[in-house]
Amino acid sequence: MDPQTSKMRPPRNHLPLIAVGAVLLLVATSAWAANAYVRVNQLGYELGAPDRAYFMTPASDNDATFSVVNSSGITVFSAPIGPRRGAWGRFTVYALDFTIAEAGEYTIAVHGRTTATSAPFQVDTAKALYSPGIRNALNFYQNERDGAEFIPTPLRTAAAHLNDKHATVFESPEFDNNDLILGDLKPTGAVIDASGGWWDAGDYLKFVQTHSYTVALMLIGIRDFPEQMGARSGASNFMHEAKFGLNWLLKMWDDDTETLYYQVGIGTDFKDNPSLLSDHDLWRLPQVDDTVGGTDPTLIYVRRRPVFAAGPPGSKISPNLAGRLAADFAGCSQVFRKSQPAFADKCLVAAEHVLDLADTSPRGNLITTAPFDFYGETEWRDDMELGAAELYFALATADASLPSTLPHSDPLFYLRAAAHWAHAYITGPNDASDTLNLYDVSGLAHFELFRAIANAGHPAGLEVSPSDLLHDLRKELENAAAQARSDPFDFGYPWGVYDTATHGAGLSVEAHEYALLTNSNSFEAYSRRWAGSILGANPWGSSFIVGDGVIFPDCMQHQVANIVGSLNGQPPILAGALVEGPNSFAATGFLDGMRKCPPNGIDVYKKFDANGALFKDDQQSYSTVEPAIDLTAPSFLMFAWRIAGAPATLLPKEVISVVEDQMNKFEPNPLSPTRRSPARHHLH
């Protein structure tokens, strides 16, 4: 199926004696109609909520109208198109605003100088629309499992990387400017069990950097949305998956020796020994690695994957990792306190220890991955804020005796710490320059701290107030709204940079958080639109989450999906995988073993590339269609928020209500330069 096919309005049957000029006009109109498109949220639109689709036409058509037609062919809504949103390459884009009050299947038809009809879409409750998205996200993580506890699926038939159970530990390597490892790896003498965990992305590396972010969002989702992600959610229960991720993190943080291990495997080669191969030099199924090449010395680090230590036992820990690990382990204490108290105690002790060791005066690059620029994070105060806020909740909400070995048992200790780091972030160099994603969790940390302050009864002497947190959240959202006003498709993040799709999910979450805390709908429409932006209501007409909709990436840069999965959107697919999304370039690099995709070599999205952005569905293009565990993480929170509307637990004792005229006193910030996420790792 050609994802860009658009249905044309049928021609009139009776055309008496048309002048030559009229004939030419008819021919031109038909040509335009064949190249006009309606872009919709492919998962559908929420019942009774005002929402928006988009009409792309190669010719201005200010007088056109559109209609929403149900599955019986009855028009249930009609209106003039508009407003005109701007230009996208050779297309003029118009908004199609509508509200539908009855559940069912619909299409949108545009009538005018150019015509187009959308693909069918659903209008229903948020639960009916978005519950499959949460189930698909869980499926993605289950298929990313490494080690003996893999889950058999149509894509996974064998365990992988069992040699990780006895992995040799090395010091952090040094790299040249081309990310080549200098010299040889230097063993520390330690051997650890680094088995389990999820592969990071389309390759088989494992990073604490992305794991810690993913697990934090999972645990908050389970705690806040038990009907959508917790024990009461049925097929979308993330409890087992979150514990699977926690178990790996508890191996990578050795609490007894206070040693952090931050990476398993290498993705770059050696400057002085170029014959040594790494993960990114091969295209294969993961179960091959334990024995690949037999005794071939060039493949030693593929068979026996190195583990890197962040420093000697007891050393200070990079604050980005310390903060997120503390959030993970404190979230573990909250989620498993009743059902598995011994496990919760182990997590809570680890959380306090790791946060106490945070290096809060870091010099040089933070520790992220080896090399640093695979995930070049620069902000860390937000991570410390999140870790301290979750430790507050772990202590304040525990309804049983806590371990006597805890360094700090007073929840207010961590509330003050969270407020301190929130203030440091707000007054720091990166304030409001990004929104919720791997590189900046302030949009989540501020929300957690706001609730913690309310839960504690608004104690005096904190370095930030709830109003400060709201103001900072609003700054981030105002920046996104300014970006959206300049974009023909209302997207709150630039299309031509890295990590576009995951930013859309994070923005949708932040907008809903703000709506709850202010009892305001200031950004509620944007919350729906930003979800729609990554689900098909974009220039390319593709959902950027596999399986969520009918048009989505078929050719991901993901080894298992490419080797075992289908190349046409039919099962088996890696459902739930959220990909990079549009970018400024499409990466290239073919490896032996790749199945060429698309099989016919046709780039069906090319004609929609414009305004400095492109989207290419090709197995070589890690820059547009590689999925990752961190990229996917905000999607399940986005879906859970849209379904539930508000967290089920840990609600504030009181919520600050800001009336509309007070909110109008916040001056919209000029669009600050958005911090571009650095290039994630890729396959050479």
C-alpha positions as CSV (number, residue, x, y, z in Angstrom):
1,M,0.0,0.0,0.0
2,D,1.4,3.4,-1.0
3,P,1.1,5.4,2.3
4,Q,0.7,8.6,0.4
5,T,-2.2,7.6,-1.8
6,S,-5.1,10.1,-1.5
7,K,-8.6,9.5,-2.7
8,M,-9.8,12.0,-5.3
9,R,-13.2,13.5,-5.4
10,P,-15.2,11.8,-8.3
11,P,-15.5,14.0,-11.5
12,R,-18.8,15.4,-12.5
13,N,-20.7,13.2,-15.0
14,H,-22.2,15.9,-17.2
15,L,-19.9,18.4,-18.8
16,P,-21.5,20.3,-21.7
17,L,-19.2,22.0,-24.3
18,I,-16.3,23.2,-22.1
19,A,-14.1,25.9,-23.4
20,V,-10.4,25.1,-23.9
21,G,-9.4,27.3,-20.9
22,A,-11.9,25.5,-18.7
23,V,-10.5,22.1,-19.9
24,L,-7.0,23.2,-18.9
25,L,-8.3,24.4,-15.5
26,L,-10.0,21.0,-15.0
27,V,-6.7,19.2,-15.9
28,A,-4.7,21.4,-13.6
29,T,-7.3,20.9,-10.8
30,S,-7.1,17.1,-11.2
31,A,-3.3,17.2,-11.0
32,W,-3.5,19.2,-7.8
33,A,-6.1,16.9,-6.3
34,A,-3.8,13.9,-6.9
35,N,-1.2,15.8,-4.8
36,A,-3.3,17.1,-2.0
37,Y,-3.5,15.3,1.3
38,V,-5.3,15.3,4.6
39,R,-3.2,14.4,7.6
40,V,-4.9,13.0,10.7
41,N,-4.0,11.4,14.0
42,Q,-4.1,7.7,13.0
43,L,-5.1,6.5,16.5
44,G,-8.1,8.8,16.3
45,Y,-9.7,11.7,18.0
46,E,-11.2,11.9,21.5
47,L,-15.0,12.0,21.8
48,G,-16.4,15.5,22.2
49,A,-13.0,17.2,22.2
50,P,-12.2,20.0,19.8
51,D,-9.3,18.8,17.6
52,R,-7.5,19.4,14.4
53,A,-6.4,17.7,11.1
54,Y,-4.4,19.3,8.3
55,F,-5.0,19.8,4.6
56,M,-1.8,20.0,2.4
57,T,-2.4,21.4,-1.1
58,P,0.0,22.6,-3.8
59,A,-2.4,25.5,-4.6
60,S,-3.9,28.2,-2.2
61,D,-7.6,27.4,-1.7
62,N,-9.0,29.8,0.9
63,D,-12.6,29.2,-0.2
64,A,-12.6,25.4,0.2
65,T,-14.8,23.5,2.7
66,F,-14.4,20.2,4.4
67,S,-16.8,17.6,5.8
68,V,-16.4,14.8,8.4
69,V,-18.3,11.8,7.1
70,N,-19.2,8.7,9.1
71,S,-19.0,5.1,7.9
72,S,-22.5,5.2,6.6
73,G,-21.6,8.1,4.3
74,I,-23.5,10.7,6.4
75,T,-21.9,14.1,6.9
76,V,-21.8,14.9,10.6
77,F,-19.8,18.1,10.5
78,S,-18.8,20.6,7.9
79,A,-17.1,24.0,7.8
80,P,-14.8,26.2,5.8
81,I,-11.1,25.1,5.9
82,G,-8.8,27.3,7.8
83,P,-7.0,29.0,9.2
84,R,-4.1,29.0,6.8
85,R,-1.2,27.6,8.8
86,G,1.6,28.5,6.4
87,A,3.9,26.8,3.8
88,W,5.5,23.4,3.9
89,G,7.8,23.3,0.9
90,R,5.5,23.5,-2.2
91,F,2.4,22.9,-0.1
92,T,0.1,25.3,1.6
93,V,-1.2,23.9,4.9
94,Y,-4.7,24.6,6.3
95,A,-6.1,23.6,9.7
96,L,-9.3,21.5,9.7
97,D,-10.9,22.1,13.1
98,F,-13.8,19.9,14.2
99,T,-15.5,18.3,17.2
100,I,-17.4,14.9,16.9
101,A,-19.8,13.8,19.6
102,E,-20.5,10.3,18.5
103,A,-18.1,7.3,18.5
104,G,-17.4,5.7,15.2
105,E,-15.3,5.6,12.1
106,Y,-14.9,8.7,10.0
107,T,-13.1,10.3,7.1
108,I,-12.5,13.9,6.3
109,A,-13.1,15.1,2.7
110,V,-12.0,18.5,1.4
111,H,-13.9,20.2,-1.4
112,G,-12.7,23.1,-3.4
113,R,-10.1,24.0,-6.0
114,T,-8.3,20.9,-4.8
115,T,-9.8,17.9,-3.2
116,A,-8.5,15.2,-0.9
117,T,-9.9,12.5,1.5
118,S,-8.3,11.3,4.6
119,A,-7.7,7.7,5.6
120,P,-10.4,6.4,8.0
121,F,-9.9,7.2,11.6
122,Q,-11.8,6.5,14.9
123,V,-13.5,8.9,17.2
124,D,-13.9,7.3,20.7
125,T,-13.0,7.6,24.3
126,A,-9.4,8.1,25.2
127,K,-9.3,4.6,26.7
128,A,-10.5,3.0,23.5
129,L,-8.1,5.0,21.4
130,Y,-4.9,4.8,23.5
131,S,-5.0,1.6,25.5
132,P,-3.5,-0.4,22.5
133,G,-0.6,2.1,22.4
134,I,0.3,1.2,26.0
135,R,0.1,-2.5,25.2
136,N,2.3,-2.0,22.2
137,A,4.9,-0.1,24.2
138,L,5.1,-3.0,26.7
139,N,5.6,-5.3,23.7
140,F,8.5,-3.2,22.5
141,Y,10.4,-3.6,25.9
142,Q,9.6,-7.3,26.1
143,N,11.2,-7.8,22.7
144,E,14.3,-5.7,23.7
145,R,15.1,-8.1,26.6
146,D,18.6,-9.4,26.8
147,G,19.8,-12.5,28.7
148,A,18.2,-15.7,29.8
149,E,14.8,-14.1,30.8
150,F,13.9,-13.3,27.2
151,I,10.2,-13.7,26.3
152,P,9.5,-15.9,23.3
153,T,7.7,-13.9,20.6
154,P,7.4,-14.1,16.8
155,L,10.6,-11.9,16.8
156,R,12.5,-13.6,19.6
157,T,13.3,-17.3,19.6
158,A,16.4,-17.6,21.8
159,A,18.3,-16.1,24.7
160,A,21.2,-13.8,23.9
161,H,24.5,-12.6,25.5
162,L,24.6,-15.2,28.2
163,N,28.4,-14.5,28.4
164,D,27.4,-11.2,30.1
165,K,26.9,-13.3,33.3
166,H,30.6,-13.4,33.7
167,A,31.7,-10.1,32.2
168,T,35.2,-8.6,32.6
169,V,35.2,-5.0,34.0
170,F,37.5,-2.4,32.4
171,E,38.3,1.2,33.1
172,S,36.6,3.9,31.0
173,P,38.5,4.1,27.7
174,E,39.8,7.2,26.1
175,F,38.8,8.2,22.6
176,D,40.1,10.4,19.8
177,N,38.1,13.0,17.9
178,N,36.6,10.3,15.7
179,D,35.4,8.2,18.7
180,L,38.1,5.6,18.1
181,I,39.4,3.9,21.3
182,L,42.9,4.9,22.1
183,G,45.2,2.1,23.2
184,D,44.0,-1.1,24.7
185,L,41.2,-1.6,27.2
186,K,42.5,-1.8,30.8
187,P,40.9,-4.4,33.0
188,T,40.2,-3.6,36.7
189,G,40.5,-7.2,37.8
190,A,36.8,-7.4,38.5
191,V,34.3,-9.8,36.9
192,I,30.5,-9.1,37.4
193,D,27.2,-10.4,36.4
194,A,26.0,-7.9,33.8
195,S,23.3,-10.2,32.2
196,G,19.8,-9.1,31.6
197,G,18.5,-5.6,30.9
198,W,17.3,-4.2,27.6
199,W,19.2,-3.5,24.5
200,D,19.5,0.2,24.1
201,A,18.1,0.6,20.6
202,G,18.5,-1.2,17.2
203,D,21.9,-2.6,18.4
204,Y,22.7,-4.7,21.4
205,L,24.6,-2.3,23.7
206,K,23.3,-1.7,27.2
207,F,23.6,1.7,29.0
208,V,22.7,2.8,32.5
209,Q,22.2,6.3,30.8
210,T,19.1,5.2,28.9
211,H,18.0,2.4,31.3
212,S,17.8,4.8,34.3
213,Y,15.6,7.2,32.4
214,T,13.3,4.5,31.1
215,V,12.8,2.8,34.4
216,A,12.1,6.0,36.2
217,L,9.2,6.8,33.7
218,M,7.9,3.2,34.0
219,L,7.7,3.3,37.8
220,I,6.0,6.7,37.9
221,G,3.6,5.4,35.3
222,I,2.8,2.2,37.3
223,R,2.4,4.2,40.5
224,D,0.3,7.0,39.1
225,F,-1.8,5.1,36.6
226,P,-2.5,1.6,38.0
227,E,-5.5,1.1,35.8
228,Q,-3.4,1.8,32.7
229,M,0.1,0.5,33.6
230,G,-0.1,-1.2,37.0
231,A,-1.4,-4.4,38.5
232,R,-5.0,-3.6,37.6
233,S,-4.3,-2.9,33.9
234,G,-4.4,-6.5,32.5
235,A,-2.4,-6.9,29.3
236,S,-0.6,-3.5,29.8
237,N,0.8,-4.3,33.2
238,F,4.4,-3.0,33.3
239,M,5.1,-4.3,36.8
240,H,7.2,-7.3,35.6
241,E,9.0,-5.2,33.0
242,A,9.9,-2.5,35.5
243,K,11.3,-5.1,37.9
244,F,13.3,-6.7,35.0
245,G,14.9,-3.3,34.3
246,L,15.5,-2.7,38.0
247,N,17.2,-6.0,38.5
248,W,19.8,-5.0,35.8
249,L,20.3,-1.6,37.4
250,L,20.9,-3.3,40.7
251,K,23.7,-5.3,39.1
252,M,25.2,-2.2,37.6
253,W,25.2,-0.4,40.9
254,D,27.0,-2.6,43.4
255,D,25.8,-1.2,46.7
256,D,28.1,-3.3,48.8
257,T,31.2,-1.8,47.3
258,E,29.6,1.4,46.1
259,T,30.7,0.9,42.5
260,L,28.9,2.0,39.4
261,Y,29.2,0.1,36.1
262,Y,27.6,2.1,33.3
263,Q,27.9,0.2,30.0
264,V,28.0,-3.3,28.6
265,G,29.6,-3.6,25.1
266,I,31.3,-1.2,22.7
267,G,30.0,0.4,19.6
268,T,33.2,1.9,18.2
269,D,36.5,0.6,17.0
270,F,40.2,0.9,18.1
271,K,42.5,3.4,16.6
272,D,45.7,1.4,17.1
273,N,44.1,-2.0,16.4
274,P,41.5,-1.5,13.7
275,S,41.0,-5.3,13.2
276,L,39.2,-5.5,16.5
277,L,35.4,-5.3,15.8
278,S,32.6,-4.0,17.9
279,D,28.8,-4.3,18.2
280,H,28.2,-1.8,15.4
281,D,30.3,-3.7,12.8
282,L,27.9,-6.6,12.5
283,W,24.3,-7.1,11.4
284,R,23.0,-10.3,13.1
285,L,20.5,-11.8,15.5
286,P,21.6,-11.3,19.2
287,Q,21.9,-15.1,20.0
288,V,24.8,-15.3,17.5
289,D,27.1,-13.2,19.6
290,D,28.1,-15.7,22.4
291,T,29.9,-17.9,19.9
292,V,30.4,-15.7,16.9
293,G,33.7,-16.3,15.1
294,G,34.7,-19.2,17.4
295,T,38.1,-18.1,18.6
296,D,38.6,-15.3,16.1
297,P,40.5,-12.7,18.1
298,T,39.0,-9.8,16.1
299,L,35.5,-10.6,17.6
300,I,36.6,-11.1,21.2
301,Y,34.7,-8.0,22.4
302,V,31.5,-9.1,20.6
303,R,31.7,-12.6,22.2
304,R,33.0,-11.3,25.6
305,R,31.5,-7.9,26.0
306,P,33.4,-5.5,28.2
307,V,31.8,-3.7,31.1
308,F,33.0,-0.2,32.0
309,A,33.3,1.1,35.6
310,A,32.5,4.8,36.3
311,G,35.4,4.9,38.8
312,P,36.9,2.9,41.7
313,P,34.7,1.7,44.6
314,G,33.3,4.5,46.7
315,S,34.2,7.3,44.2
316,K,31.9,10.2,43.4
317,I,29.2,9.5,40.8
318,S,28.3,11.6,37.8
319,P,25.2,13.5,39.1
320,N,23.0,12.8,36.1
321,L,23.3,9.1,36.7
322,A,23.2,9.4,40.5
323,G,20.0,11.4,40.3
324,R,18.2,9.1,37.9
325,L,19.4,5.9,39.7
326,A,18.1,7.4,43.0
327,A,14.8,8.1,41.3
328,D,14.7,4.5,40.0
329,F,15.5,2.9,43.3
330,A,13.2,5.2,45.3
331,G,10.4,4.5,42.7
332,C,11.1,0.8,43.3
333,S,10.5,1.3,47.0
334,Q,7.2,3.0,46.3
335,V,5.9,0.5,43.8
336,F,7.0,-2.7,45.5
337,R,6.7,-1.7,49.2
338,K,3.5,-3.7,49.8
339,S,4.0,-6.7,47.5
340,Q,7.8,-7.2,47.9
341,P,9.0,-5.3,51.0
342,A,12.4,-6.9,51.1
343,F,13.0,-5.9,47.5
344,A,11.7,-2.4,48.3
345,D,14.1,-2.1,51.2
346,K,17.0,-3.1,49.1
347,C,16.1,-0.5,46.5
348,L,15.6,2.3,49.1
349,V,19.0,1.8,50.8
350,A,20.6,1.8,47.3
351,A,18.8,5.0,46.4
352,E,20.1,6.9,49.4
353,H,23.6,5.6,49.0
354,V,23.8,6.5,45.3
355,L,22.4,10.0,45.8
356,D,24.8,10.7,48.7
357,L,27.7,9.9,46.3
358,A,26.6,12.3,43.6
359,D,29.4,14.6,42.4
360,T,27.6,18.0,42.5
361,S,30.7,19.9,41.3
362,P,31.4,18.0,38.1
363,R,34.2,19.0,35.8
364,G,34.4,18.1,32.1
365,N,31.9,15.8,30.5
366,L,29.3,14.0,32.5
367,I,29.5,10.2,32.4
368,T,26.9,9.0,29.9
369,T,28.3,6.4,27.6
370,A,31.6,5.4,26.0
371,P,32.1,7.5,24.0
372,F,30.4,10.5,25.6
373,D,28.8,11.8,22.4
374,F,26.6,8.7,21.9
375,Y,24.4,10.4,24.5
376,G,26.1,13.7,25.2
377,E,24.0,14.9,28.2
378,T,25.0,18.3,29.7
379,E,22.3,19.0,32.3
380,W,22.2,17.2,35.6
381,R,20.4,19.4,38.2
382,D,17.1,18.2,37.0
383,D,18.1,14.6,37.6
384,M,19.1,15.4,41.1
385,E,15.8,17.1,41.7
386,L,13.9,14.1,40.4
387,G,15.9,11.6,42.6
388,A,15.4,13.7,45.7
389,A,11.7,14.1,45.0
390,E,11.2,10.4,44.6
391,L,13.1,9.7,47.8
392,Y,10.8,12.1,49.6
393,F,7.8,10.1,48.4
394,A,9.5,6.8,49.2
395,L,9.9,7.8,52.8
396,A,6.7,9.9,53.3
397,T,4.3,7.3,51.9
398,A,5.9,4.1,53.4
399,D,3.3,2.5,55.7
400,A,5.7,0.0,57.3
401,S,9.0,0.1,59.1
402,L,11.9,1.1,57.0
403,P,15.5,-0.2,57.1
404,S,17.4,0.9,60.1
405,T,20.5,1.4,58.0
406,L,19.1,4.3,56.0
407,P,21.4,7.3,56.1
408,H,18.4,9.6,56.2
409,S,15.0,8.7,57.4
410,D,13.3,12.1,57.4
411,P,11.4,12.7,54.2
412,L,11.8,16.5,54.6
413,F,15.6,16.0,54.2
414,Y,14.9,15.0,50.6
415,L,12.2,17.6,50.1
416,R,14.6,20.3,50.9
417,A,17.2,18.7,48.6
418,A,14.8,18.5,45.7
419,A,13.8,22.2,46.2
420,H,17.5,23.1,46.2
421,W,18.2,21.3,42.9
422,A,15.0,22.7,41.4
423,H,16.3,26.2,42.3
424,A,19.7,25.4,40.9
425,Y,18.1,24.2,37.6
426,I,15.8,27.3,37.3
427,T,18.7,29.7,37.9
428,G,21.2,27.5,35.9
429,P,22.5,27.8,32.4
430,N,20.0,25.5,30.7
431,D,16.7,26.6,32.3
432,A,13.7,25.9,30.1
433,S,15.9,25.3,27.0
434,D,14.5,21.8,26.6
435,T,11.4,19.7,27.4
436,L,10.8,16.2,28.7
437,N,13.2,13.7,27.2
438,L,16.4,11.8,28.1
439,Y,18.5,15.0,28.2
440,D,16.2,17.0,30.5
441,V,13.7,15.6,33.0
442,S,12.8,19.0,34.6
443,G,9.3,18.7,33.1
444,L,8.7,15.6,35.2
445,A,10.8,16.6,38.2
446,H,9.0,19.9,38.7
447,F,5.6,18.1,38.6
448,E,6.8,15.6,41.2
449,L,8.2,18.2,43.5
450,F,5.1,20.4,43.2
451,R,3.1,17.4,44.5
452,A,5.7,16.6,47.2
453,I,5.5,20.1,48.6
454,A,1.7,20.0,48.7
455,N,1.8,16.5,50.3
456,A,4.2,17.8,53.0
457,G,1.8,20.7,53.8
458,H,3.9,23.5,52.2
459,P,6.7,23.7,54.8
460,A,8.5,27.0,55.1
461,G,12.1,27.6,54.1
462,L,12.2,25.7,50.8
463,E,14.4,27.3,48.0
464,V,11.5,27.1,45.6
465,S,7.8,27.6,45.8
466,P,5.0,25.8,43.9
467,S,4.6,29.0,41.9
468,D,8.2,28.9,40.9
469,L,7.8,25.4,39.6
470,L,4.6,26.3,37.7
471,H,6.3,29.3,36.2
472,D,9.2,27.2,35.0
473,L,6.9,24.6,33.5
474,R,5.0,27.3,31.8
475,K,8.3,28.8,30.4
476,E,9.1,25.4,28.8
477,L,5.5,25.1,27.4
478,E,5.5,28.7,26.1
479,N,8.7,28.1,24.2
480,A,7.0,25.0,22.7
481,A,3.9,26.9,21.9
482,A,5.9,29.6,20.2
483,Q,7.5,27.0,18.1
484,A,4.1,25.5,17.3
485,R,2.7,28.8,16.2
486,S,5.5,29.0,13.6
487,D,5.0,25.5,12.4
488,P,2.3,24.7,9.8
489,F,1.5,21.5,11.8
490,D,1.5,23.0,15.2
491,F,4.4,20.9,16.4
492,G,6.2,22.2,19.5
493,Y,9.7,21.1,18.5
494,P,11.7,21.7,15.4
495,W,11.3,18.9,12.8
496,G,14.8,19.0,11.5
497,V,16.8,17.9,14.6
498,Y,17.4,14.7,16.6
499,D,14.8,13.1,18.8
500,T,11.8,14.9,17.3
501,A,9.2,12.2,18.0
502,T,10.0,11.5,21.6
503,H,9.9,15.3,22.3
504,G,6.3,15.3,21.0
505,A,5.3,12.6,23.5
506,G,7.2,14.5,26.3
507,L,5.5,17.8,25.4
508,S,2.1,16.1,25.5
509,V,2.8,14.8,29.0
510,E,4.0,18.2,30.3
511,A,1.0,20.1,28.9
512,H,-1.3,17.7,30.7
513,E,0.7,18.0,33.9
514,Y,0.4,21.8,33.8
515,A,-3.4,21.6,33.0
516,L,-3.9,19.5,36.2
517,L,-1.8,21.7,38.5
518,T,-3.3,24.9,37.4
519,N,-6.9,23.7,36.8
520,S,-6.6,25.3,33.4
521,N,-6.9,24.3,29.8
522,S,-4.2,26.7,28.6
523,F,-2.2,23.9,27.0
524,E,-4.8,21.1,26.8
525,A,-5.4,21.5,23.1
526,Y,-1.6,21.4,22.5
527,S,-1.4,18.2,24.6
528,R,-3.8,16.5,22.1
529,R,-2.2,18.1,19.1
530,W,1.4,17.2,20.1
531,A,0.2,13.6,20.6
532,G,-1.4,13.7,17.1
533,S,1.8,15.2,15.6
534,I,3.7,12.0,16.2
535,L,0.8,9.8,15.3
536,G,0.2,10.9,11.7
537,A,-0.9,14.5,11.8
538,N,2.4,15.7,10.3
539,P,3.8,16.5,6.8
540,W,4.7,12.9,6.1
541,G,1.4,11.4,7.2
542,S,3.2,8.7,9.1
543,S,2.9,7.6,12.7
544,F,6.3,7.5,14.3
545,I,5.3,4.6,16.6
546,V,5.3,1.2,15.0
547,G,1.9,-0.4,15.1
548,D,0.1,2.7,16.3
549,G,-1.9,3.5,13.2
550,V,-1.9,2.1,9.7
551,I,1.1,4.0,8.2
552,F,4.3,3.7,10.2
553,P,7.9,2.8,9.6
554,D,8.4,-0.5,7.9
555,C,12.2,-0.3,7.6
556,M,13.6,0.5,11.0
557,Q,17.2,0.4,11.7
558,H,16.7,-2.5,14.2
559,Q,18.5,-5.7,13.6
560,V,15.9,-8.2,14.9
561,A,13.0,-6.3,13.2
562,N,14.9,-6.1,9.9
563,I,16.1,-9.8,9.9
564,V,13.0,-11.5,11.3
565,G,10.2,-9.0,11.0
566,S,8.1,-8.1,8.0
567,L,9.1,-5.2,5.6
568,N,5.5,-4.2,4.8
569,G,3.8,-3.4,8.1
570,Q,2.1,-6.8,8.4
571,P,3.0,-9.1,11.4
572,P,5.5,-9.7,12.8
573,I,6.4,-6.1,13.6
574,L,8.1,-4.5,16.6
575,A,4.9,-2.9,17.7
576,G,5.3,0.0,20.2
577,A,8.8,1.1,19.0
578,L,9.0,4.9,18.8
579,V,11.6,5.9,16.2
580,E,13.9,9.0,16.0
581,G,11.4,10.7,13.6
582,P,12.2,13.5,11.1
583,N,15.7,14.9,11.1
584,S,17.9,17.2,9.0
585,F,19.6,14.2,7.2
586,A,19.2,10.5,6.5
587,A,22.1,8.4,7.5
588,T,23.6,5.8,5.2
589,G,25.8,2.7,5.7
590,F,25.1,-0.8,4.5
591,L,26.2,-3.9,6.4
592,D,26.3,-7.5,5.3
593,G,23.1,-9.2,6.4
594,M,20.8,-6.2,6.0
595,R,17.5,-6.9,4.2
596,K,17.1,-4.0,1.8
597,C,14.1,-1.9,2.8
598,P,12.1,-0.6,1.2
599,P,12.5,-3.6,-1.2
600,N,11.7,-1.5,-4.3
601,G,14.1,1.3,-3.2
602,I,11.4,4.0,-3.5
603,D,11.4,6.8,-0.9
604,V,7.7,7.4,-0.6
605,Y,8.2,10.3,1.8
606,K,10.7,12.3,-0.2
607,K,8.1,14.6,-1.8
608,F,7.1,15.8,1.7
609,D,10.6,16.7,2.8
610,A,10.9,20.4,3.2
611,N,11.7,23.3,5.5
612,G,15.0,21.7,6.5
613,A,13.5,18.4,7.6
614,L,13.2,15.0,6.0
615,F,11.9,11.6,7.0
616,K,13.3,8.5,5.4
617,D,12.1,5.0,6.1
618,D,15.2,3.0,5.3
619,Q,17.1,0.4,7.4
620,Q,20.3,2.4,7.0
621,S,18.9,5.6,8.4
622,Y,19.5,5.5,12.1
623,S,18.9,9.3,12.1
624,T,15.2,8.9,11.3
625,V,14.0,5.3,12.0
626,E,16.1,3.8,14.8
627,P,14.0,3.1,17.8
628,A,15.4,3.2,21.4
629,I,14.2,2.5,24.9
630,D,14.5,6.1,26.0
631,L,12.8,7.4,22.8
632,T,9.8,5.1,23.5
633,A,9.5,5.8,27.3
634,P,7.4,9.1,27.2
635,S,4.8,7.4,24.9
636,F,3.3,5.2,27.6
637,L,3.1,8.1,29.9
638,M,1.4,10.2,27.2
639,F,-1.2,7.5,26.5
640,A,-1.8,6.9,30.3
641,W,-2.3,10.7,30.9
642,R,-4.7,11.0,28.0
643,I,-6.8,8.0,29.3
644,A,-6.8,8.8,33.0
645,G,-6.6,12.6,32.9
646,A,-4.9,12.7,36.3
647,P,-2.7,10.4,38.5
648,A,-4.7,8.0,40.8
649,T,-2.2,8.3,43.6
650,L,0.0,10.9,45.4
651,L,-2.4,13.7,44.4
652,P,-1.6,17.0,46.3
653,K,-3.6,17.8,49.4
654,E,-4.4,21.0,47.6
655,V,-3.8,22.2,44.1
656,I,-2.8,25.8,43.2
657,S,-5.5,27.2,41.0
658,V,-4.3,30.0,38.8
659,V,-7.2,31.9,37.2
660,E,-6.9,32.9,33.6
661,D,-6.1,36.5,34.1
662,Q,-3.3,35.6,36.5
663,M,-1.8,33.2,33.9
664,N,-2.0,36.0,31.3
665,K,0.5,37.9,33.4
666,F,3.1,35.4,32.4
667,E,4.7,36.9,29.3
668,P,5.4,34.3,26.6
669,N,9.1,33.8,26.3
670,P,10.6,34.5,22.9
671,L,11.5,31.1,21.4
672,S,14.8,30.3,23.0
673,P,17.3,28.2,21.0
674,T,16.3,24.6,21.6
675,R,19.2,22.5,22.8
676,R,19.7,20.0,20.1
677,S,20.1,16.4,21.3
678,P,23.4,15.0,20.1
679,A,23.7,12.2,17.6
680,R,22.9,8.9,19.3
681,H,25.0,5.9,18.6
682,H,24.7,4.3,15.2
683,L,25.7,1.4,13.1
684,H,28.7,2.1,10.8
